Amino acid sequence: MKIKDLPKIDRPREKLGKYGPERLSNSELLAILLGTGTKGVNVVELSNKILKKFSGDGLSKANVKELKDTFGLGSAKACEIVACFELGRRLLQNKQSSLLLSPKDVWDELKDLRDHKKEHFVIFFLDSRNQEIKREIISIGSLNGNLVHPREVFEPAVRYLAAQIIIAHNHPSGDSEASEDDLETTRQLTEAGKILGIEIIDHIIVTKSNYFSFKNEKLI
């Protein structure tokens, strides 16, 4: 079967556009990079063959000659693969995952929005070792309030395969104490997290000068 014969939603590029790269298999990601297959082999099948031959991290270490001699890959595609992995290595060389262990860690991470004039509701999506997978602003409120729905929090959590999350937001007033709305929002999100098996390990309110931790105050 050729790629064009697949339903649109099953085509790698369409899936990437609709669901993001996290939902694609390794062969589908490689298929997007390759673009087309070779004679008698569509691009997804070709990707599977390449990944099987260069198992583990072998593909990331392969050189142009090794790839060019594999399954009819041309020089252009071989160069694209090598260039892609080299670029990734360079960009990630000095990058380390943030390890969030305390409310102070989160306060430090949010220095860019502590004194914003509107409430920004932020989620830190974490793996099982408390390492940050992704940080995302999911809602921006008015001068004195912000409304957040559980689906806005947990849809990306499921997509990023997060084991746990930290929720945080700023108080434009400068008062870090939790409001009644903050307490109710935290309760709703905590209950939703229990249903999905994704723990909310803290909710932290930040201001320019200090912070409030629901966990420290035994409110979560």
Secondary structure, 3 states (H helix, E strand, C coil): CCHHHCCHHHCHHHHHHHHCHHHCCHHHHHHHHHCCCECCECHHHHHHHHHHHCCCCHHHHCCHHHHHCCCCCCHHHHHHHHHHHHHHHHHHCCCCCCECCCHHHHHHHCCCCCCCCCCEEEEEEECCCCEEEEEEEEEECECCECCCCHHHHHHHHHHCCCCEEEEEEECCCCCCCCCHHHHHHHHHHHHHHHHHCCEEEEEEEECCCCEEECCCCCCC
